[in-house]
Amino acid sequence: MLSLHDKTIAITGASGGIGEATARLLARRGAAVVLAARRGERVDAIARDIREEGGRAATCVVDVTKAEDLRRLVSATVDEYGRIDVLVNNAGVAPISPLADLDTEGWSAMIDVNLRGMLNCVAAALPVFHEQGSGHLVSIVSVAGLTTSPSMAVYAATKNAVRTVHEGLRKESTDGVVRTTAISPGYVRTELADSMTDPHIRDVTRKNMDAMGISPEAVARAVAFAVEQPQDVEIGEINVRPTVQG
């Protein structure tokens, strides 16, 4: 197993689900982690757990829709650990509904968090990555973007937009400085359904998560695999779904 002991990794959306699982796993494997989310008390509690287990962890309260918050996260990570090797863009929302419902507020929320939040990560981290001579952006997207299902058009669009930005960044990074990885989970047992405002869709999603969802740790292992590779190896995209998911 390759070592993560020399890695400093900041993770957005780290107050639960995939973000929390990723922070805990990477810390166990030796990385220094900075947990970022809007729920400050929650990330503080997770970071205490990590430190009590012998890991290195700090926290930063962040709303990814605010560019200044991402700049503060990157600065805080560099101040605490001297550099930022990886930024895991994990924060996301899914207030999905049929387009005919005209839930323009939900559309805006998905665009702001899922896409603009990722762009804020790029804007904050890219100058530091270039100054350091290396850096890695990992985004948690979704298999929902691989095929478009009813009620998921805007959600899938935001995830595919993130893929497009990743590919553009990869094409612009042929000097070997910046690596990108897009990880697409299927059903995972997380709190994502809580952001769904349509009660029927929310209930169906929760039932599917309970019936077939994989653990957040499965996605965390995919993140670890991507970031532990040597600098000359880039894992561009990984799909992680339940074996029984169609």
C-alpha positions in Angstrom: 0.0 0.0 0.0 1.3 3.4 -0.9 1.7 5.9 1.9 -0.4 9.0 2.6 1.9 10.2 5.4 3.2 13.1 3.4 -0.2 14.2 2.2 -2.2 17.2 3.5 -5.9 16.9 2.4 -8.8 19.3 2.8 -12.3 17.9 2.5 -15.5 19.8 2.0 -18.8 18.4 3.1 -16.9 16.6 5.9 -19.6 16.7 8.6 -21.1 13.4 7.6 -21.5 10.7 4.9 -18.8 10.4 2.3 -16.9 13.4 3.5 -16.7 12.1 7.1 -15.7 8.6 6.0 -13.0 10.0 3.7 -11.5 12.2 6.4 -11.4 9.3 8.9 -9.9 6.8 6.4 -7.3 9.2 5.1 -6.3 10.1 8.6 -6.0 6.5 9.6 -3.7 6.0 6.6 -1.4 8.8 7.8 -2.6 11.9 6.0 -3.2 15.3 7.8 -6.8 16.3 7.1 -8.8 19.5 7.3 -12.5 18.9 7.7 -14.7 21.7 6.2 -18.5 22.1 6.4 -21.1 24.5 7.5 -21.8 22.4 10.7 -18.8 23.5 12.8 -19.6 21.6 15.9 -20.0 18.4 13.9 -16.6 18.6 12.1 -15.0 19.7 15.4 -16.3 16.5 17.0 -15.1 14.3 14.2 -11.7 15.9 14.2 -11.4 15.3 18.0 -12.1 11.6 17.3 -9.4 11.5 14.7 -6.9 13.1 17.0 -7.8 10.8 19.9 -7.0 7.9 17.6 -3.6 9.4 16.9 -4.4 11.1 13.6 -3.8 14.7 12.5 -6.9 16.8 11.9 -8.1 20.4 11.9 -11.4 22.1 11.0 -12.7 25.0 9.1 -16.3 26.3 8.8 -17.1 26.6 5.1 -20.0 27.3 2.9 -18.8 26.2 -0.6 -21.1 28.7 -2.3 -18.9 31.5 -1.0 -15.6 31.9 -2.8 -14.0 33.6 0.2 -14.8 30.6 2.4 -12.8 28.3 0.0 -9.9 30.8 0.0 -10.0 30.7 3.8 -10.0 26.9 3.8 -7.0 26.7 1.5 -5.1 29.3 3.6 -6.0 27.6 6.8 -4.7 24.3 5.5 -1.4 25.8 4.4 -1.1 27.7 7.7 -1.7 24.6 9.7 0.3 22.0 7.7 2.6 24.0 5.3 0.9 22.9 2.1 -2.3 21.5 0.6 -1.7 18.4 -1.5 -5.4 17.5 -2.2 -8.7 19.2 -2.1 -11.7 16.9 -2.0 -14.7 18.6 -3.4 -17.5 16.6 -1.7 -20.2 19.0 -0.7 -23.4 18.5 -2.7 -27.2 18.8 -2.5 -30.0 17.1 -4.5 -33.3 18.8 -4.2 -34.4 16.9 -7.3 -37.9 17.1 -8.8 -39.5 16.8 -12.3 -38.8 19.9 -14.4 -42.5 20.5 -14.7 -42.6 21.3 -10.9 -40.6 24.5 -11.8 -38.6 24.3 -8.6 -36.3 27.1 -9.6 -35.0 27.5 -6.0 -33.9 23.9 -6.0 -32.3 24.3 -9.4 -30.4 27.3 -8.2 -29.3 25.4 -5.0 -27.8 22.6 -7.1 -26.0 24.9 -9.4 -24.6 27.0 -6.5 -23.5 24.1 -4.4 -22.7 21.3 -6.9 -21.1 23.4 -9.7 -20.3 26.8 -8.3 -18.9 25.2 -5.2 -16.5 23.1 -7.3 -15.5 26.2 -9.3 -14.8 28.0 -6.0 -12.5 25.1 -5.1 -10.6 25.5 -8.3 -10.3 29.2 -7.9 -9.0 28.9 -4.4 -6.6 25.9 -4.8 -5.2 26.3 -8.3 -2.8 29.2 -7.5 -1.5 27.4 -4.5 -1.1 24.1 -6.5 1.0 25.9 -9.1 3.1 27.7 -6.5 3.8 24.4 -4.8 4.5 22.6 -8.1 1.8 19.9 -7.4 -1.8 19.5 -6.3 -4.8 17.2 -6.8 -8.5 18.1 -7.1 -10.9 15.2 -6.3 -14.6 15.8 -6.9 -17.4 13.5 -5.8 -19.9 13.5 -8.6 -22.5 10.8 -9.3 -23.5 8.0 -11.6 -26.7 10.0 -12.0 -24.8 12.1 -14.5 -24.0 9.0 -16.7 -27.6 8.5 -17.6 -30.5 11.0 -17.2 -33.4 9.8 -15.1 -36.8 11.4 -14.5 -36.6 14.2 -11.9 -32.8 14.3 -12.1 -32.2 16.5 -15.1 -30.8 19.5 -13.3 -28.9 17.4 -10.7 -27.3 15.3 -13.5 -26.5 18.5 -15.4 -24.5 19.9 -12.5 -22.6 16.7 -12.1 -21.8 16.5 -15.8 -20.7 20.1 -15.7 -18.2 19.2 -13.0 -16.9 16.4 -15.2 -16.5 18.9 -18.0 -14.5 21.3 -15.9 -12.4 18.5 -14.6 -11.6 17.4 -18.2 -10.8 21.0 -19.1 -8.5 21.4 -16.1 -6.8 18.1 -17.0 -6.2 19.3 -20.6 -4.7 22.5 -19.3 -2.4 20.7 -16.9 -0.1 18.8 -19.2 2.9 20.2 -17.3 2.1 17.5 -14.7 1.4 20.0 -11.8 -2.3 19.4 -11.3 -4.1 16.1 -11.2 -7.9 15.6 -11.3 -10.1 12.8 -10.3 -13.9 12.5 -10.6 -15.5 9.8 -8.4 -19.1 8.8 -9.2 -21.0 7.0 -6.5 -24.2 5.1 -7.0 -26.5 4.6 -4.0 -24.6 5.3 -0.8 -26.1 5.3 2.7 -25.8 9.0 3.5 -28.0 12.0 4.4 -28.2 13.2 0.8 -31.9 12.3 0.6 -32.5 14.9 3.4 -31.9 17.6 0.8 -34.7 16.3 -1.5 -37.8 18.5 -1.1 -40.3 16.2 -2.9 -41.6 13.8 -0.3 -42.2 10.9 -2.7 -38.8 11.1 -4.3 -37.2 11.5 -0.9 -38.9 8.4 0.4 -38.1 6.3 -2.6 -34.5 7.4 -2.5 -34.2 6.5 1.2 -35.7 3.1 0.6 -33.2 2.5 -2.2 -30.3 3.6 -0.1 -31.4 1.3 2.7 -32.1 -1.6 0.4 -29.0 -1.5 -1.8 -26.8 1.4 -0.7 -23.1 0.8 -0.1 -21.3 2.3 2.9 -19.6 5.7 2.6 -16.3 4.0 3.4 -16.5 2.3 -0.1 -16.3 5.7 -1.7 -13.6 6.8 0.7 -11.4 3.9 -0.3 -11.8 5.0 -4.0 -10.6 8.5 -2.9 -7.6 7.0 -1.1 -6.7 4.9 -4.1 -6.7 8.0 -6.4 -4.7 10.3 -4.1 -2.1 7.7 -3.0 -0.8 7.3 -6.5 2.6 8.9 -7.4 2.6 12.3 -9.0 3.1 10.9 -12.5 -0.1 8.8 -12.3 -3.6 10.3 -12.6 -6.7 8.4 -11.9 -9.2 10.4 -14.0 -12.5 8.8 -13.1 -13.9 6.1 -10.9 -17.5 4.8 -10.7 -18.4 3.2 -7.4 -21.9 1.6 -7.2 -23.7 -1.3 -5.5 -23.2 -4.5 -7.4 -27.0 -4.9 -7.6 -27.7 -1.3 -8.9 -28.9 -1.3 -12.4 
